[in-house]
Amino acid sequence: MIILKAAEQDFLEHGFKGASIKGIAERAGIPRANVHYYYKNKEAIYSDILLEILSLWDSSIITSTEEPAKVLGDYILAKVMYSKTNPEASRIFAGEFIHGAPRLQEYLKTSFKTWIDEVKATIEGWIKQGKMDPIDPLYLLFTIWGATQHYADFAPQVTAAMGKDKLSNEDFEQVAKTLTQIILKGCGISK
């Protein structure tokens, strides 16, 4: 929807406090009244953006009976490709957490907690079965999140280091391949 795309840009540029319905309407090229027709206020727009981000991220869940190399490899690839296709969303999400995640507290206590418990149980199951080294599942997840989202959240640093204006599809494929190799090897998982 045009309003949400415009809002993403306004929130990225000005943050939640600086963004405005007026600015969102101007970016969308529509009258302010049209924005108010769909959304009561900027909080409602921001909530929709956060919910969309969460629904995309929650679609790549690590709860499976497949082998850890495949499940973790698929998860890493999905997270890297999300950084490629949705960098603005990743930066908005990071910004929300930098400010203490005030609009995500209910999610963190409910859906997120359920998801994290399921993922931990899956990883602990692989460890008990001898399919991977005994590592802390949470630290593994933190590593994956930090490594994969880095390419969206710190894109200017990455492109400057690589001497490029923009990362290509091949670059993102190489990122996923390299991160998968490093993380699986660090977990004692053979591919």
PyMOL commands that set and color helices and strands:
alter all, ss='L'
color gray80, all
select helices_A, chain A and resi 2-18+21-28+32-38+42-58+68-85+87-98+105-109+111-128+137-153+155-162+169-186
alter helices_A, ss='H'
color red, helices_A
deselect
rebuild
show_as cartoon
